[in-house]
Amino acid sequence: MANKVLLIEDDDATADFVARGLTEEGFVVDRAANGRDGLFHATDGSYDCIVLDRMLPGIDGMGVLAAVRAAGIETPVIVLSALGAADDRIHGLTHGADDYLTKPFAFVELLARIRLLMRRGGAAKAVETVLRCGDLEMDLLARRTKRAGRAIDLQPREFRLLEFMLRHVDQVVTRTMLLEGVWDYHFDPGTNVIDVHLSRLRKKVDEGFDRPLLHTVRGAGYRLGLDP
């Protein structure tokens, strides 16, 4: 199976250059052009390495890195930056980066560093591919969901919505978080799209079980958890 690399870079020329080189070397490359989209992809946890530009629109690279590490994602990260002073490199390496490469760089050096990080990461703990809350279980690789052993048939958007909730178990998730994380909206369209989808999801996840998992928190948002 080919190694997967997430490339988070807003400069098209640099992104094209890196993605083309990695693809030619046999890697599968996913791209994101801003910090917010990059963070959403990164928290999937399925990548073998993340190549992260430090200066990004929306959320900067160090903000993305902090959020990834806070979420428990241990994917190796190499930071690309035009900021090459010793203090900048030290800051990156002491705040979650596994490597730090200053622009401009030679592709062969980036490739060598990526391969080294992957070899090191091979001995690290496996990335979580199954999400759970009580007797609810989601297999991210097989794209299957079940509760108490009973299969739950989810539409793609419902799967994405439940995955987001499972990544925030026992946390209150706001409408804004759901609009940005599940629908990729950076504004509230003023529709009841969230309520409709959550209502459908609640029927599939909770109906027929004694203990509901999906809860509405009045005036705040929604929560997935065992306690009401």
N, C-alpha and C positions, 0 to 999 in steps of 0.2 A: 504494500500500500504506500502511495506517495505521501511524503511529509507535507503538512499544511502550514503555511506561513500567512500571518495576518500583517498586511502592510498598511500602516496608518500614516499617510503623507499627503499634504495639501498641494504641494507643488507638482503639477502634472508631468513636467519633464522628468523630474527625479523619480516619481512613481512609475512612469512608463519604463524608464531605464532599469530600475530595480526589478519590477515585475517581469519584464521581458527576460532579463538575465536569469532570474530564479526559475521561470517557466522552462527555459531552455535547459536548465540543469535538472529538470524533472520534478520540481516542486509544484504543489497546488497553491495558488496565491489568491487570497481574498483581499480586496482593497477598500479602504475608507478614506474619505477626503477631509474629515473633520473629527474633532475629539469626541463628540457625542455619538456619532455612528461607530467610531472605532471602539468606544467603550462598550456599546451594545454587542458588537461582534466578539470582543475580547472576553466578555463574561460568559460566552457560550462554553468556554473551557476546552474546546476541541482542537486547539492549535498546538503545533509543536514548537513554534517560536513566533514572537511578535516583534516586528520592526517598527519602531515608534519615533516619529519626528517630534522634536521638543516644542517647536513653535507651531501651534495649530489653532485654527479658529474655533470658537465655541468654548471647548474645554482644552486647555493647553496640555502638552504631553505629560508633564509632571502630575497634573491633575488626573489624567487618565490612568497613569501608573499607580497613583495613590489609591484610586478607586478599585482598580484591579486587584491590588494586594489586599485591600480591606475586605474584598469579597472572597478572599481565600484562594484566588486563582494563582497558581505557582508557575504558570507558563513562563519560560525564559524570555526576557525582554532585552532587546538591544536598542539603545536610544541613538538617534541620528540628530546632530545639532551643529549649527554654525558657531555655537558658543563653545570655544575650545580651551578657555582658560582652565588652569588646574582646579580652581574653586568650583567652576561649573561641572567639571567631570566628577569631582568628589561628591558634589551635591547629588548628582544623578545616581551614582553608584551606592550612596548611603541612603537613598530614598526608594529603593526597590528595583533599580535596574541591574541586570546581570552583566551588561557591557555597555560601552559608550564610545561611539565612533564619530569623529569630527568631520564635518563637511568642509571642502570636497573630499571624496574618498574614492578609492579604486574598488570596483565591483568585486574583484578577486579577494580583496581583504574582507569585505562584508560577507562574502560567501564562506570564507574560511571561519570567520567568527560565528556565523550562524550554525555551521556544522559542528563546531566545537561546543556551542551551547546545547545543541540537540544531544550530543553524546553525553554530556554531563547530566542533562535532564532525563536521560533514559533510565538512570538509576534512582531518580526521584519518585515520589509517590504518584500513583496513577491519578489522572484527572477524573473528577467525579462525573460519571455519565448517567447516574440514576439519582433522581430527586425524589424525596419522600416527605410526607406529612401524615403521621399516624399510619393508617392502613392504605393510604393513597400513594401510588408509586408511578413515576414517569421515567421511562427508559428513553434517553435522548438519542441514542444511536439507532435503536430499532423503531423509534417514533411510535412507541406504544404506551398506553396509559391504562392502569387498572386500579380498582379499589377492592380490597378484601378478596383479591384473586379474580374479580369480575372485570372483564375488558370494558373500557369506556371508549366509544367511538367519537373522536373529536375532529371537527373541521380544522384546516390549517390555522385560521385566526384564533380559534378556541384553544388549540394546542399552544400557540405562542402566548396567549393570555394566561393560561394555567402555568406554563413554564415560568413566566415572569412572577406570578404569585408564589410559586414554589421556591423561587430564589429569594423571596422576601417573607418567608414563613414567620408568623407571629409579629410582623411589622404592619403598621397602617400604611397602605398604598393609596396615594392620592390620585384624583382624576388626571392631574397634570403628568404624574409619573407614568400612568397607563397610556395616555395619549402619546407621549414621547417614546416610551419604551416598546409599545406594542403596535401603535398605529403610525409611528414616525411623524406625528403632527407636532409642530412646535407652537401651536396655538389651540385654543378651545373652539371647535367649529360650532358650538352651541347646539349640538344634537344630543340625542339620548343613545348614541351608538354604544357607549360603555355599559349603560344600564341594560340594554337589550342583550348584549353578549354575555354579561355576567349572569343575567337571569337564565339564559340557556345553559350556561356552564354550571350554574347551581343545580339545575334539574338533573344534569348528567352526573354530577359528582356526589350530590347529597340525597337525591330522591331514592327512597327505599332503604336508607340507613338511619339508625337511631341517633347518631351523633353528627350534626352538620359541621362542615369544615369551612365553608365560605360564609363570612359574616360582613354585614354592612355596619360601618361605624358612622353614626349620624353626624353630619357636619364635617366629617374628616375624610372618609374614603372607604376602603375595603380592607379586609384582613383574612388571611388563610391561616387557620390554626385549630388546635383541638379544643381550646377553651372559648366560651362564648364572649 
